[in-house]
C-alpha cells in the first residue's frame, strides 16, 4: 500500500482519511481476516476501496475475503483488478490460482502459480513456496484428470 497522502471522501459526510488512517483501517481489516472474521474484514476493505479504488492491496484483500467466504467469482474479479494495478505482486496470482483450483480450472490455476513463482525466482517470499507446491499439485491433478478422461484400450 502506498503511503502518500490521499484526500478521500467517506460516506455520510465523514472527514477524509489520511494515508496513515487508511493504513490503520487496512491493518484492522487484515487482523479481522487473520482472526477468521471474514465478513467484517470484507466490509472494511469495501469501504477502503470506495475511498481509493487505485490501491491494488485493497483489491487483493477484498478478494481474499471473498475467497475465504467461497464467493469465488467475486474473488477472481478482485484479484484480476489487483493484478491490473500491480502485476508484480505475487499475492493476487497465488490467490487467483487457489480460486481457479477450487473451481476445477486446473490449467488456469497452474498458470497463476507459475506466474507467482516467476515473480520470485529466488523464493524469498513465503508465498512463492506455496505457489510452487500448489503448481505441482495442480499439474498433477490435471494429468490425473487427463488420464481419467482418456479412453481405455480394451485390446
C-alpha angles and dihedrals in degrees: 000000000000118000099208115123114263125183106226133188118226128202118260093030095285117162117272117266123240120226089259091053091048089050089051091052091046089052090050089051091048091051091049089050091050088051090054093251092132100160092052091047089048091056092052094050092046088055092047091050090051087057098042118012091172094070109101093198092062090054091048092048093047089049090051089054091051090047091052090049090050093244090137101171092052090046093052091050090054093047091048090055092046090052091049089054097042116013091176096067115101097201101074091047092053092044094046088049090053090051090050090049091053089049091053093248094136099168093050090047092051091049091053093047091048090049090053090050091049090054090057107032093163091054094234095141112071089221091065090061088052089047091051091052093045092046090055091047092048092050092047091050091048090052091048091050090048091051092047092051094047113101114250120240109239094189 
